[in-house]
Amino acid sequence: SGPRNILVVDSIVEGGPSTFSAFDTHPEGINIVFDNCYAYGGTGADANGIQVRARNVTVRGFRAHRCGGRGISVSSSALNATIEGGEVSYCGADSTSGVAVSAAGAIVNGLHSHHNTGPGISVGASGVVISDCYIHENSTYGIHDQGSGTIVVRNLIAKIGGVQTASILSPSAASLIALNVFAGYGVDA
């Protein structure tokens, strides 16, 4: 059995050269909350701000800045993962997304994702809900649905800027995209 019922609050981690994720949960964990934490720096593709692999994890008010990997990485084992608020900026190397969500049914709400080297958010699972987010000036797309199946995107503000060329790339036919503002461009379906 792994870590259970843990609260990590008001914590800061600065990554170094060739580091792994600043914050991490292991798949055996359950019921973990990160509240108002901050990850800065780190080099290499494994230097994520936070890597979520446990079940029932909530990441609230998390900030990731200039991480070598993703700002937030949610793996397929992270059932019932929730991201509430926070900011991910200037993260990634080699077109890595600011936030990667691979857990079915994950929720991303109120996130500000900008100036990352790849999409603001990439989705690789079905049933993901993205709402009330502000995504702009990422190096490729606002949201990249990587053939995951059905996703819900609502109340999103996605602004063109820098080299962000599409608000949502490759949404499936079963996805729901509603009540969004796409300033300066549209959906690339």
N, C-alpha and C positions, 0 to 999 in steps of 0.2 A: 504494500500500500504506500501511497505517496503523500505529499503534503495536502492537508485539508483545512478548510475554513480559515484562510489566512487573509489578513488585510495589510497591504503595503501602502503607506501613505507618506506624502511630502518627501519623496526620496529622489536624489539626483545621482546619476552615474555618468561618468565621462569615459568614453572608450579610448583605447590606445591603438597602436599599430597591431595589425593582424589579430584583432579581438573577435570574440563571439558576441552574441546578443547581450546588451546591457542588462535587460531584465528578461527572465525566461521562466516558463513553467514546464514541467515534465508531464508526459501523457498520463502518468499514474495519479496526478493531482486532481483535486475537485474543490469547487467553491472558493476561488481566489479572487480578490478584488485589488486592483491597483488604482489608487486615487491620488490625483494631482502629482504624478511622477514625471521626471524629466530625464531624457537620454540625449547626450550630446557627443558627437564625434565617433571615432572608431574607423578603421580602414578595412577594406575587403568586403566581399559579398556576404560574409557571415556576420558582419557587425550590424545586426538589426537593433533598432531601438528597443523593441520588445518582441519576443517570440512567444506566441500563445499556443500551447499544445495540450493543456489540461482541459477538463470539462467544467462548464459553468464558471467561466472567467469573465469578469467585467473589468474593462479598461476605461476609467473615467477621468476626463481632464488631462490625458496624457499628452506630453509634448516631446516630439523627436525632431532634432535639428542636426543636419549635417552628418547623419549616420552613414557609414559606408554601404550598408545593406538597406533593407526596407525600414521605414519608420516603424511600421507595425506589420507583423507577419502572423496570420492566423492559419494554423495547419488543419488538415482534414480531421484530426483527432479531437479538435477543440469544439465539441458539441455545445450548443447553447452559448456561444461566445457573443459578447456585446461590447461594442465600442461606443462610448457616450462622450461627445464633445472632444475637445483636444485639437492639436495642430501637428501636422507632419509637413516639414519643409526642408528643401535642399538635401534630400536623402537619396541614396542609391548610386550604383555604379553600373555602367553598361546597360542602360535602359531598364533598370530595376524599378518597379513601381514603388510609390510612396507607401501604399498600403496594399497588401495581398491577402485576400480572403479565400481560403480553400475549404472552409467548414460549412456544410449544409445548414441552412437556417440561421446563419449568423446575422446580427443586426449591427449596422453602422449608422449612428444617428448624431447629427450636429458636428461632424468633423470638418475641419478646415485643412485642405490638402493642396499645397502649392509649391512650385519651383522644384519638383522632384525630377530625376533623370528619366523616368518613364511615366506611365499613367499615374494619375492621382490615386486611383483605386483600381486594382485588377481583381476580377472575380473568377474563381475556378470551381464553384459549387452551386447547386440548385437551391432555391428558396432563400437566397440572401436578400435582405431588405436594406436599402440605402435611402436614408431620408434626412431632410433638413441639412444637407452638407453644402459647403462652398468650395468649389474646385476650380482652380485657375492656374495658368502659366506653368503647367507641367510640360515635359519635353516631348510628349506624344499625344496622349488623349486624356480626357477627364476620367472616364470610366472605360475599362476594357473588359468586356464580357468574353471570356475565353472559352466559349462553347459550353457553358456550365448548365444550361437548361433555363428554367424560369427564374428571373430575378424581378424585384420590385424596386423602382427608382421613383421617388416622389419628393416634391418640395426641394429640388436640387437647384442650386445656382451654379452654372458652369459658364465661365467667361473665356472667350478667346484671348490669347495673349502669349507673347513669346513664341514658342513653336508648338503649343497645344493646338492641334488641328481638327479635333472632333470632340464633341461633348461625350458621346457614348459610342463606342465602336463595337460592332457585331452583336447587338442584342438579339436574342432568339425570338421567334414569332410568338412564343407564349409569355414573354415578359410584359410587365405592366410598367409603362413610363407615363407618369401623370403629374400635372400641376408643377412643372419645372420651368425654369427660365434659362434659355440657351442664348446668351448674349453674343451676337456676332457670327454665329454659325448654327448648324442644325445637327440632327441625328444622322450618323453614317450607318445605314442598315444594309 
